[in-house]
Amino acid sequence: MSRTLIKGACVLSLDSKTGNHREADVLIDGAVIAEIGKDLRARDAEVIEGQDTIVMPGFVDTHRHAWESIFRGVGDVPGSPVPAERYGPHFSSEDVYAATLIGLLGAAEAGITTVVDWSDIQHDDDCTEAALQAQSDAGLRTVFVLAAASWTEGNEEWRARVRRLVEREVPALSAFAAGPREPVRGELDQTVGDWALARELGLRIHTHAGTDPSSGGVVSELGGRGLLGSDVTLVHCSHFSDADLDAVASSGAAISLTPSSEMADGLGPPPIQQLIDLGVRPGLGVDNERLGPGDMFAQMRSVISVQHATLFDLKLAGKAGIPTLLNTREVLRYATVEAAKVAGVGSSVGSLAPGRQADLILLRTDRPNIFPINDPIGAVVWGMDTSNVDSVFVAGRAVKRAGVLQGDVARATELANKAQQRVSYAAGLLIGAATGAAR
């Protein structure tokens, strides 16, 4: 069993017992953290000099459509945004593999160690196997959410595939979850059945909610039926009514916000202040990269900026009793500790402490974009970007070292390029014209 000793780093454990340290060592023994402290010694351990770095938990992305990664930035193509329903039906299982793999490698490069992969490209079981193989090859920790492809699959087909999913072996670094369709007024009996099946099979429930102005009150009704609980993650929630938010707070259901995508795609700003007022701590996610960035630095800055702007607007309007500004320490937890809880993996990742999984990242503090460091947490939230991500460890194994991904990136990019060209051609899209790619 291999051991790694990181020496002399600034350690942000985000764990109340372990604490944060201006300078400390971190000992990794196999897949777990063995010790955090000063002047640690470990026989036969590989030593990494941690000076000029921050060691902290890897980011947890609570909601990402990894299969859409081959259409990153498509929102800039004339005639966009292009809906997934246009190109989704043209994906083969090979395309699903290529897109999921390049998406997860992009997440790893950005310091994300856990991804909740909302896989709503499931035409058939071959696509499921392709997505799971890509997750394994990427080396990240994942929550595989089996969601229905709305353009191809009826509800009974989705239920049948969920039943088959739980019959297969769960990959080492993965967990399975159910992704039923978004609850819609007038169709809640279907939601009741979908959620009952997920619970019967022991699966956590991840579902879009509150994505349309007409959806206000639906989640409150689910709460009234006793359906909400700590095993439910509600995603987006942009158009929740006060009653919906109260139902979430009283039930212990989790909230995933993807602020960059939500605002760029027309869902509106996240209800962050309402959640803060109710004591609900959300997790952050990317959603998709068609219209937004794929890293958690951008998500943290989006959500904290929205909250600050909201309060400054109240101040300018002469309102009294203005709430407190969201601080960097809290928003960093939204991307780590709280995100892990929202993803359903909070018992093992999201913070650093002896006995927990060694999912951690090293961030460079000596780069001109961030130096000098006045406050380490403030530097991570307000100033850093993906260029500061030096190394990434998942279950004690390096997936990125000294700024270089350890996987076969050349193969992944070749597969992604072929998939993008094939699918865009089949869908009749002009994607690639600006870059000279074949159509």
ZAMARGU-4260 file (C-alpha; in steps of 0.2 Angstrom, whole numbers, plus 5000, padded with zeros to 4 digits):
<rodrens>
0) 5000/5000/5000 | 5008/5016/4994 | 5010/5031/5006 | 5012/5050/5002 | 5018/5064/5013
5) 5014/5082/5008 | 5026/5093/5018 | 5025/5111/5024 | 5009/5116/5015 | 4995/5128/5020
10) 4981/5116/5025 | 4963/5120/5024 | 4955/5105/5031 | 4938/5112/5033 | 4935/5100/5047
15) 4931/5107/5064 | 4942/5095/5074 | 4957/5095/5063 | 4957/5114/5060 | 4965/5124/5047
20) 4984/5126/5047 | 4996/5140/5040 | 5009/5126/5039 | 5007/5107/5041 | 5010/5090/5034
25) 4997/5078/5027 | 5001/5059/5027 | 4991/5049/5015 | 4991/5030/5018 | 4983/5020/5003
30) 4966/5028/5000 | 4964/5037/5016 | 4971/5052/5026 | 4982/5045/5040 | 4988/5060/5049
35) 4988/5079/5048 | 5000/5089/5059 | 5018/5097/5060 | 5034/5088/5057 | 5026/5071/5052
40) 5038/5057/5048 | 5033/5042/5037 | 5045/5028/5032 | 5044/5023/5014 | 5032/5038/5009
45) 5034/5048/4994 | 5037/5066/4999 | 5029/5080/4990 | 5036/5097/4995 | 5020/5108/4999
50) 5028/5125/5001 | 5019/5138/4991 | 5004/5127/4990 | 4987/5126/4998 | 4981/5108/5002
55) 4962/5107/5004 | 4948/5095/5000 | 4944/5092/4982 | 4929/5101/4975 | 4913/5092/4974
60) 4902/5095/4958 | 4884/5092/4964 | 4876/5092/4946 | 4884/5090/4929 | 4878/5083/4912
65) 4895/5076/4907 | 4889/5069/4891 | 4886/5086/4884 | 4905/5091/4886 | 4908/5089/4867
70) 4897/5104/4865 | 4906/5116/4877 | 4904/5134/4872 | 4891/5130/4859 | 4881/5145/4866
75) 4892/5156/4855 | 4887/5147/4839 | 4875/5158/4828 | 4857/5152/4831 | 4861/5145/4849
80) 4858/5141/4862 | 4856/5124/4854 | 4845/5113/4865 | 4851/5095/4870 | 4835/5088/4862
85) 4843/5093/4845 | 4859/5083/4846 | 4855/5071/4860 | 4846/5058/4849 | 4861/5056/4838
90) 4873/5050/4852 | 4879/5032/4850 | 4887/5023/4866 | 4904/5027/4859 | 4899/5046/4859
95) 4893/5045/4876 | 4910/5037/4882 | 4920/5050/4873 | 4910/5065/4879 | 4909/5059/4897
100) 4927/5055/4898 | 4933/5072/4891 | 4920/5081/4903 | 4927/5072/4918 | 4945/5075/4913
105) 4941/5093/4912 | 4933/5092/4930 | 4949/5084/4936 | 4960/5097/4929 | 4950/5110/4938
110) 4952/5102/4955 | 4935/5093/4956 | 4937/5076/4964 | 4919/5071/4965 | 4906/5073/4951
115) 4887/5070/4952 | 4885/5064/4933 | 4867/5067/4928 | 4867/5055/4914 | 4851/5059/4904
120) 4858/5052/4888 | 4852/5034/4891 | 4845/5028/4875 | 4849/5010/4881 | 4859/5000/4893
125) 4874/5001/4881 | 4875/5020/4885 | 4874/5016/4903 | 4889/5005/4902 | 4899/5018/4891
130) 4896/5031/4904 | 4901/5020/4918 | 4917/5015/4909 | 4921/5033/4906 | 4919/5037/4924
135) 4931/5023/4929 | 4944/5028/4916 | 4944/5046/4922 | 4948/5041/4939 | 4936/5052/4948
140) 4924/5048/4962 | 4907/5049/4954 | 4888/5048/4958 | 4880/5041/4943 | 4862/5047/4941
145) 4852/5037/4929 | 4841/5049/4921 | 4828/5048/4907 | 4832/5055/4890 | 4816/5064/4887
150) 4816/5063/4868 | 4817/5044/4867 | 4811/5036/4883 | 4795/5034/4892 | 4793/5032/4910
155) 4791/5013/4911 | 4807/5011/4901 | 4816/5022/4913 | 4810/5012/4928 | 4815/4996/4920
160) 4833/5002/4917 | 4834/5008/4935 | 4829/4991/4941 | 4843/4983/4930 | 4856/4996/4936
165) 4855/4990/4954 | 4858/4972/4948 | 4875/4977/4942 | 4891/4979/4952 | 4894/4996/4958
170) 4911/5002/4952 | 4924/5006/4966 | 4923/5025/4966 | 4905/5026/4961 | 4888/5027/4969
175) 4871/5025/4960 | 4857/5037/4961 | 4840/5039/4952 | 4836/5054/4941 | 4817/5054/4939
180) 4809/5068/4929 | 4805/5085/4936 | 4789/5085/4946 | 4776/5094/4936 | 4759/5100/4943
185) 4745/5088/4937 | 4758/5073/4935 | 4763/5071/4953 | 4756/5053/4954 | 4770/5048/4942
190) 4782/5057/4953 | 4776/5047/4968 | 4779/5031/4959 | 4796/5036/4953 | 4802/5041/4970
195) 4794/5025/4978 | 4804/5015/4966 | 4820/5024/4970 | 4818/5021/4988 | 4813/5003/4986
200) 4830/5000/4977 | 4839/5010/4990 | 4844/5024/4978 | 4846/5043/4982 | 4834/5054/4972
205) 4841/5068/4962 | 4829/5078/4952 | 4827/5095/4943 | 4815/5106/4952 | 4808/5124/4950
210) 4815/5127/4933 | 4799/5135/4926 | 4789/5150/4933 | 4774/5139/4933 | 4782/5127/4944
215) 4780/5137/4960 | 4771/5127/4974 | 4775/5109/4967 | 4788/5105/4979 | 4777/5111/4993
220) 4764/5099/4988 | 4777/5085/4988 | 4781/5090/5005 | 4763/5090/5010 | 4762/5072/5004
225) 4777/5067/5015 | 4789/5064/5000 | 4803/5076/5004 | 4817/5069/5015 | 4836/5069/5017
230) 4838/5057/5003 | 4832/5070/4990 | 4843/5082/4981 | 4833/5096/4971 | 4843/5104/4957
235) 4841/5123/4951 | 4826/5128/4961 | 4826/5145/4953 | 4807/5148/4953 | 4803/5141/4971
240) 4789/5149/4980 | 4791/5153/4998 | 4781/5138/5002 | 4793/5127/4992 | 4808/5134/5001
245) 4799/5131/5018 | 4796/5113/5013 | 4814/5110/5009 | 4820/5118/5025 | 4808/5108/5036
250) 4811/5091/5027 | 4830/5091/5027 | 4830/5089/5008 | 4846/5095/4999 | 4848/5109/4986
255) 4860/5109/4972 | 4863/5126/4963 | 4872/5128/4947 | 4873/5148/4946 | 4883/5151/4930
260) 4873/5139/4920 | 4856/5145/4928 | 4859/5163/4924 | 4866/5161/4907 | 4853/5149/4901
265) 4838/5160/4907 | 4833/5151/4923 | 4837/5167/4933 | 4848/5170/4948 | 4849/5156/4962
270) 4838/5159/4977 | 4854/5160/4988 | 4848/5173/5001 | 4831/5164/5004 | 4841/5148/5007
275) 4853/5158/5019 | 4838/5165/5028 | 4831/5147/5031 | 4847/5140/5036 | 4849/5129/5021
280) 4866/5126/5015 | 4867/5122/4996 | 4880/5113/4986 | 4887/5120/4970 | 4888/5112/4953
285) 4892/5115/4935 | 4876/5108/4926 | 4883/5109/4908 | 4896/5119/4899 | 4886/5124/4884
290) 4884/5141/4891 | 4895/5141/4906 | 4912/5137/4914 | 4916/5119/4920 | 4925/5124/4936
295) 4920/5127/4954 | 4930/5143/4956 | 4917/5151/4944 | 4902/5144/4953 | 4909/5150/4970
300) 4911/5168/4963 | 4894/5168/4954 | 4884/5163/4970 | 4894/5175/4981 | 4892/5189/4969
305) 4874/5187/4966 | 4871/5187/4985 | 4882/5203/4987 | 4873/5212/4973 | 4856/5207/4980
310) 4860/5215/4997 | 4868/5231/4989 | 4852/5233/4979 | 4842/5233/4995 | 4854/5245/5003
315) 4853/5257/4988 | 4834/5256/4989 | 4835/5262/5007 | 4829/5246/5015 | 4832/5242/5033
320) 4837/5226/5041 | 4849/5221/5027 | 4856/5203/5030 | 4875/5199/5032 | 4885/5197/5017
325) 4890/5179/5012 | 4908/5177/5017 | 4921/5167/5008 | 4922/5153/5022 | 4904/5149/5019
330) 4904/5149/5000 | 4920/5137/5000 | 4910/5125/5011 | 4896/5126/4997 | 4909/5118/4985
335) 4916/5105/4997 | 4909/5100/5014 | 4891/5105/5010 | 4892/5099/4992 | 4898/5082/4998
340) 4882/5081/5009 | 4871/5086/4994 | 4879/5073/4983 | 4876/5060/4996 | 4895/5056/5000
345) 4897/5068/5015 | 4902/5053/5026 | 4919/5050/5017 | 4924/5066/5007 | 4922/5085/5008
350) 4934/5089/5022 | 4951/5082/5027 | 4953/5072/5043 | 4962/5056/5048 | 4952/5041/5042
355) 4943/5051/5028 | 4946/5047/5010 | 4961/5056/5003 | 4952/5066/4990 | 4962/5082/4990
360) 4970/5096/4979 | 4986/5106/4979 | 4984/5124/4974 | 4999/5135/4969 | 5000/5151/4979
365) 5016/5158/4971 | 5008/5162/4954 | 5007/5180/4949 | 4988/5179/4948 | 4986/5176/4966
370) 5003/5182/4975 | 5004/5188/4988 | 4992/5178/4999 | 4984/5189/5012 | 4970/5176/5017
375) 4971/5158/5010 | 4952/5156/5009 | 4949/5173/5001 | 4962/5169/4989 | 4954/5152/4984
380) 4937/5160/4982 | 4940/5177/4975 | 4957/5175/4965 | 4961/5158/4960 | 4957/5149/4944
385) 4961/5132/4936 | 4979/5138/4932 | 4982/5137/4951 | 4977/5118/4952 | 4994/5109/4953
390) 4989/5092/4959 | 4973/5082/4962 | 4972/5066/4972 | 4957/5054/4972 | 4957/5040/4985
395) 4975/5043/4987 | 4979/5041/4969 | 4986/5056/4959 | 4975/5060/4944 | 4985/5076/4941
400) 5003/5079/4946 | 5013/5095/4944 | 5000/5103/4933 | 4999/5087/4921 | 4984/5075/4920
405) 4990/5057/4922 | 4977/5049/4910 | 4979/5047/4892 | 4973/5064/4887 | 4978/5062/4869
410) 4967/5047/4867 | 4952/5056/4876 | 4954/5072/4865 | 4954/5062/4849 | 4939/5052/4854
415) 4930/5068/4859 | 4934/5077/4843 | 4928/5062/4832 | 4912/5062/4843 | 4909/5080/4841
420) 4911/5080/4822 | 4900/5065/4820 | 4885/5070/4831 | 4885/5088/4825 | 4885/5083/4807
425) 4871/5070/4811 | 4861/5084/4820 | 4863/5097/4806 | 4873/5109/4817 | 4887/5121/4810
430) 4898/5118/4826 | 4916/5118/4821 | 4915/5131/4807 | 4924/5144/4818 | 4938/5132/4823
435) 4940/5124/4806 | 4935/5107/4812 | 4927/5095/4799 | 4909/5095/4797
</rodrens>
